[in-house]
Amino acid sequence: MSTVTATVANDICLVTLNRPEALNAFSTEMMDDLCEAFLAAAADPKTKVLVLTGAGRAFSSGADLKSMGTQGAPPKHDLKGLLETIIDFPKPFLIAANGLGVGIGCTILGLADVAFAGSSAKFKCPFSALGLTAEAASTITFPNLMGHQQASWTLLSSEWLSAERAQAVGLVLSVFPDEDLMTGAMGHAETLAALPLASLIQTKALLMRTRKEGLKAAVAEENAALDRLVGGAANREAVTAFQEKRLPDFKGL
């Protein structure tokens, strides 16, 4: 079974993270599959809008900590490649965040053109608690969306952010009742898909013209910082505590 599914209907490509048993945690395979889905949607003349969501009760619980150190061949597309593909995606990119959004399941919201959340969704950037640092260009996107102080607290504190709070600080545009999330998100996607593709692409290109290179530079710098911290004493202890279910804020993930 693919870790990511993609279906196209009415000019909308619905991409679903499909590891519900693992709360859609990012394995190397899923990273590859998601990157390929974005590349395919970018090239597909029948796709005007991409909508990303998650199967099951989570949008994504972030990196697959349970499989750290056990995965085999390196991915075809590493984290940098995936994030640059998303940044370069020329068409409108919407997120319908259902349930938990942890780590990249939270920071990827900053790379969407528009994000929506279900009412029970909650978000967390657990990097400090894991002895790591921020990723997905969130050191740029979060301050731009939230303002400096709220972004600093979100990225530094490792605290949970409710859907309501995420909307209040600008991380998501709207919050829908859980049962109405996909209807609401797809309704917005349909509004965009009814418009000329050339206009959508041109307008997004103009919106991104002063941001794209800065986002890519942030990805490179954040990834370099992550490389320095991964495997350090604080990170090793945190990952062990997570795997042994000793991190109280992560119980149930």
N, C-alpha and C positions, 0 to 999 in steps of 0.2 A: 504494500500500500504506500502510495506517495505521501511524503511528509507535508506536501503542499498541493492543494487542488486549485484548478483555475477553470472557470466556465465563462463563456462569453454569450451574452444575450442582450439585444436592444442597445448595442454599442457600449455596453458596460462589461468589463472583465472583473468578476468577483473572485478574489484570491483568498483562500482559507488556509490558515495554518492548521495542519491536520495531525497533531500528536496529542489528542485530548487526554490520553492516559498519562502523559507526562506534562500536562498543563501547557502544551505547546512550547516547551522549553526548546531553545535553539541548539540542536545538534549540528555537526558539520554537514550532514546530509540535508537538513532542513535549510541551512544557510545557502547551500548550493541550489536547492529547489526553488527557494524564494527569489534568488537572484535570476535564475532562468525564467521565472514567471514574469518578472519585471522586464527583462530583455524581450521576451516574446510579446508582451503587451505593447511595448514601445514600437515594435516592428509591425504589429498587426493593424492593417487598415480598417478592420471592423471594430477596433477598440478605440473609444474616445476618452473613457474614464476608467481608472482602476480603483476598486474598493477592496481594502484588506480587512479581514476579520479573523476570528479564531474559532475552532470547533470546540464544543463542550463548554465547560464552566470558566474558562480562562481565555483571555486574548493571548498573552504569553507570559510565562513565569521567568523569562530571561534566559541566560546561558544555562546549559544543561550541566549543573554542578555535579549531579549524581554520576555522570559519565566522564568527568574530568580525568584525564590520564588513561582512559580505557579505549578511546576511539582510535581507529586504524589509520588509513590513508589520509593525508591532509586534504582539505577541501579544494575543489576546483576554484571556488571563489571564496577568498578569506573575508574577514569582517570588513576590511578596507574596501575590497572589491564590491561587496554587497552594498555598503553605504554609498559608495561613489555611483553605483548603478541607480540607486534610489534618488540621489541628488541630481543625476543627469536625466532622470525620467522626464520626457518632454510633455506629458499629458497630465491632466488633473489627477491627483492621488489623494484618495479619501480613506480614512480609517474609521471603522466601527468597532470600538474597543468594548468587548464584553467581558465582564468578570475581572480577574486579576491582570494587571499590567505591571510587571516587575522588571527592573534592569532595562534591557533593550525593548521590552514590552511596554515600557514607559517612555524612554528617550526617543523611540521612533516616532512618537506623536509629534515631536518637534519638526520632523522632516516631512510630515503630511502637509498638503495644501489646506485641507480641512479635516478636523477630527471630531468624532462624536463618541459618546460613552453611554452605556447603560446605567441606570440609576444605582445599581448595586456594585458597579465597578469601583475598584480602588487601585491606586498606583503607588509605586515605591521605587526609588533609586537607591539600592542598598550598597552602593560601592564602598563607602567608608566603613560600613559594618563588615564588609568582606575583605578589607585591607587593599582595596582597589581604588580606581578613580573613574570619573565620568567618561561616557563614550557616545557615539552616534551624533557628534557635533553638538551635543546638548549644552556645552559650555558657551555656545553662541546662540542656539535656538531658544533655550530656556530664558535667558535674560531678555532676549528680544520679545518673547511672548509674555513673560510674567513680570518683568522688571528685575533689577539686580538683587534686591533683598529676598524676594520670594524664591527666585531661582537659586540663590546661594543656600537658602535654608533647605530647599528640596534636594539639592545635590550633595550637601554636606551632612545633613542630619540623619539620613536613611529612614525618615519617618514616612508613614503612610499618608496618602493624599486621597480624599474621597472624590467621587465623581462631581459632587456639588462644588467642592473646593477647586477642583481642576477647571471647572467652567468659570468660576469666579476669577481665577488668576489668568485665564486665557489659554490654558493648555488644550482645552476642547471647546468647540463652538457651541454645542448644545448637548444636553443630557435628556435621554428618552427613558420612559419606563422600559425595563429589560425586555418585555415582550414586544415592544414597539421599536427597538433599536434598529433592526435591519430595515424595517419599513421606512423609518425616518431617514436613515443613511442612504438607502437606495432611492428614495424620493429626491434627495438633493443630487444624487448622481444622475438621475433621469433629467433633472432640470439642465444640468451641464451637457448631457449627451444629446439633448435636443438642439444644441447650438453648433455652428460650423466648427469643425475640427481645426481648421487653419487659424481661426480666431482664438480658440482655446490655447493652442500651442504658442502663438505669438504673444498673447497676454502673459502666459506663464513665463515665457522666456524673458520678457521685460521685467516681470516681478523678481526673477532670479538673477538678473544681469549683474547686480552689485553684491550678490550673496554667494553665488556658486563657488567661486574660488576660495572664499573665506571659509565656507563649510568644509571643503575638501582639505584645506590646510588644518582646520580644527580636528578633523578625523585623523590625519596623519600624526598630529601632536598628541592627541589623546591616546591613540594606539601605542605610540612610543612610550608614553607614561605608563600605560597598562602593562606593556612588556617589562618595564623596570620593576613593577610591583608584583606581577604574577609570580608565585613561587616564593615570595618573601615570607618572613616569619609570620607576620600578621595575616597574610592571605592563606598560608598553609593551615594555621590554627582555625581560621574562620571556615574554610572549606571542610575541614575535619569535623568541626562542630556542627556544620550544616548536615553533613552525611550521617552523623550520629544523632541528629535531631536534638542538638543541645542549644540551638539558637531559638529562643522562645518566640521571636517575632516572625519566624519562618515556619513554625509548626503548622502542619496541614497542607503545606505546598508540596 
